[in-house]
Amino acid sequence: MAKDVVCGMDVDPQSAAGQSEYQGQTYYFCSDSCKQQFDENPQQYVQQQ
């Protein structure tokens, strides 16, 4: 399982609603909304980890 860095939800990479790559790492999302928020400002969410 992967963690959606926007909302904190556990996400199965095989059935994730979306994915984005940032600085060589792939992030998975539970919804298109979370993916869109991440894509607008990925550094904000990566720093929270």
KEKE-343652 format. One record per atom (N, C-alpha, C): x negated, z, y; residue in three letters. Coordinates in steps of 0.001 Angstrom, whole numbers, padded with zeros to 6 digits, always signed. Layout:
# KEKE-343652
XZYALA
...
//
This chain:
# KEKE-343652
-000841+000000-001191MET
+000000+000000+000000MET
-000882+000000+001249MET
-000366-000609+002273ALA
-001030-000630+003575ALA
-000136+000113+004560ALA
-000710+000551+005653LYS
+000079+001255+006659LYS
+000291+000348+007863LYS
+001549+000252+008276ASP
+001892-000471+009507ASP
+001346+000374+010661ASP
+000346-000146+011383VAL
-000306+000649+012426VAL
+000573+000851+013661VAL
+001683+000119+013755VAL
+002580+000270+014898VAL
+003545+001432+014671VAL
+004224+001454+013522CYS
+005244+002481+013281CYS
+004825+003532+012257CYS
+003735+003271+011516GLY
+003251+004237+010541GLY
+003870+004118+009162GLY
+004737+003159+008971MET
+005418+002980+007688MET
+004462+002386+006643MET
+004596+002812+005386ASP
+003835+002201+004294ASP
+004433+000839+003976ASP
+003568-000146+003818VAL
+004000-001529+003609VAL
+003264-002103+002404VAL
+003998-002759+001519ASP
+003397-003474+000395ASP
+002898-004824+000931ASP
+001601-005072+000870PRO
+001085-006341+001401PRO
+001747-007574+000782PRO
+002205-007470-000451GLN
+002840-008612-001113GLN
+004206-008953-000512GLN
+004882-007953+000070SER
+006223-008202+000606SER
+006328-007873+002091SER
+005189-007764+002772ALA
+005193-007442+004201ALA
+005927-008508+005002ALA
+006585-008065+006067ALA
+007314-008997+006928ALA
+006363-009878+007730ALA
+005140-009394+007929GLY
+004171-010182+008675GLY
+002788-009601+008524GLY
+001805-010380+008937GLN
+000424-009906+008918GLN
-000337-010559+010049GLN
-001344-009828+010551SER
-002212-010342+011602SER
-003637-009958+011259SER
-004561-010781+011701GLU
-005967-010465+011517GLU
-006557-010123+012876GLU
-007322-009041+012910TYR
-007956-008602+014148TYR
-009318-008037+013810TYR
-010348-008564+014434GLN
-011726-008149+014223GLN
-012098-008115+012741GLN
-011669-009157+012015GLY
-012035-009307+010618GLY
-011232-008475+009638GLY
-010243-007742+010109GLN
-009408-006928+009220GLN
-007968-007422+009287GLN
-007290-007401+008142THR
-005898-007831+008083THR
-004987-006613+008167THR
-003987-006715+009018TYR
-002994-005659+009208TYR
-001640-006195+008764TYR
-000867-005344+008084TYR
+000436-005731+007545TYR
+001528-004958+008263TYR
+002696-005600+008394PHE
+003778-005021+009193PHE
+005102-005020+008439PHE
+005910-003997+008747CYS
+007210-003844+008089CYS
+008254-004785+008689CYS
+008022-005233+009926SER
+008999-006087+010604SER
+008305-007029+011571SER
+009024-008061+011959ASP
+008496-009002+012962ASP
+008285-008291+014293ASP
+009119-007302+014583SER
+009001-006550+015830SER
+007675-005802+015900SER
+007300-005134+014813CYS
+006019-004419+014787CYS
+004851-005398+014904CYS
+004954-006542+014224LYS
+003888-007553+014314LYS
+003750-008049+015748LYS
+004859-008299+016410GLN
+004830-008800+017777GLN
+004193-007773+018720GLN
+004546-006496+018551GLN
+003958-005452+019390GLN
+002447-005382+019183GLN
+002012-005470+017923PHE
+000583-005446+017613PHE
-000115-006649+018242PHE
+000461-007829+018078ASP
-000169-009055+018579ASP
-000317-009053+020104ASP
+000574-008352+020796GLU
+000498-008287+022258GLU
-000663-007413+022729GLU
-001026-006395+021946ASN
-002094-005489+022348ASN
-002703-004811+021118ASN
-003424-005566+020292PRO
-003935-004993+019044PRO
-004891-003828+019239PRO
-005672-003863+020286GLN
-006664-002802+020494GLN
-005996-001435+020658GLN
-004827-001401+021246GLN
-004090-000140+021419GLN
-003810+000515+020076GLN
-003463-000278+019076TYR
-003086+000259+017771TYR
-004305+000507+016887TYR
-005334-000292+017025VAL
-006546-000108+016220VAL
-007252+001187+016642VAL
-007256+001515+017917GLN
-007911+002728+018402GLN
-007240+003993+017886GLN
-005959+003931+017536GLN
-005214+005104+017074GLN
-005600+005500+015653GLN
-006243+004607+014923GLN
-006579+004891+013535GLN
-007634+005958+013430GLN
//
